[in-house]
Amino acid sequence: MLAWAPYGRRGIFGGFEGVSEWDVLWFGLPVMTLGGIAAGITLFALVRGKWRQALGAGALLTGLVGFGVVFDVLAGPPLNCDPGPC
């Protein structure tokens, strides 16, 4: 949630420069919520010594990370760079 907060602070409807950032709502928030739950389940299973549950939750977590990377769900607004250095 902390990684999402800077992009959502202006509000979903206000968005960046008046453009709504619906990708944050539809992709970023669910991926981070499910990822946090899967990370907690993985850690809890590892602490209790239930390796099969930990592997399953770890696989789910890996899939969520892959989805997040492929669809770039935590991408910020594009930088507007002039011909000079950014």
C-alpha positions in Angstrom: 0.0 0.0 0.0 2.9 2.4 0.7 4.2 2.0 -2.8 0.7 2.8 -4.2 0.1 5.8 -2.0 2.1 8.4 -4.0 0.1 7.7 -7.2 -3.3 7.6 -5.5 -2.9 10.7 -3.3 -4.5 13.0 -5.8 -7.5 10.7 -6.0 -8.6 8.3 -8.6 -10.9 10.8 -10.3 -8.5 13.7 -10.2 -5.5 11.6 -11.5 -2.3 13.0 -12.9 -2.9 16.3 -14.8 -6.7 15.7 -14.8 -6.5 12.2 -16.3 -8.1 9.4 -14.3 -5.6 6.6 -13.3 -8.0 3.6 -13.5 -5.1 1.2 -13.9 -4.2 1.9 -10.2 -7.7 0.8 -9.1 -8.1 -2.2 -11.5 -4.6 -3.6 -11.4 -2.3 -2.0 -8.8 -4.5 -2.2 -5.7 -5.7 -5.8 -6.2 -2.2 -7.1 -7.0 -0.7 -5.4 -3.9 -3.6 -6.6 -1.7 -3.4 -10.2 -2.9 0.4 -10.0 -2.8 0.4 -8.9 0.8 -2.0 -11.7 1.8 0.1 -14.3 -0.1 3.3 -13.0 1.5 1.7 -13.2 5.0 0.5 -16.8 4.3 3.9 -17.8 3.0 5.7 -16.4 6.0 3.2 -17.9 8.5 3.5 -21.3 6.8 7.3 -21.2 6.9 7.3 -20.3 10.6 4.9 -23.2 11.3 7.0 -25.6 9.2 4.3 -26.4 6.7 6.5 -26.5 3.6 3.8 -27.6 1.1 1.5 -24.6 2.0 4.5 -22.3 1.9 5.4 -23.5 -1.6 1.9 -23.1 -2.8 1.6 -19.6 -1.4 5.1 -18.8 -2.7 4.0 -19.9 -6.2 0.9 -17.6 -5.9 3.2 -14.8 -4.8 5.6 -15.4 -7.7 2.7 -15.4 -10.1 1.4 -12.0 -8.7 4.9 -10.5 -9.0 5.1 -11.7 -12.6 1.7 -10.2 -13.4 2.7 -7.0 -11.8 6.0 -6.8 -13.7 4.4 -7.7 -17.1 1.6 -5.2 -16.8 3.7 -2.6 -14.9 1.0 -2.1 -12.3 3.1 0.2 -10.1 4.2 2.4 -12.9 4.1 6.1 -12.1 3.0 8.8 -14.5 5.3 9.1 -17.6 8.1 11.6 -17.2 8.0 14.5 -19.6 11.7 15.0 -20.5 12.8 17.8 -22.7 15.7 17.2 -25.1 18.0 18.0 -22.2 18.7 15.7 -19.2 15.8 14.4 -17.2 
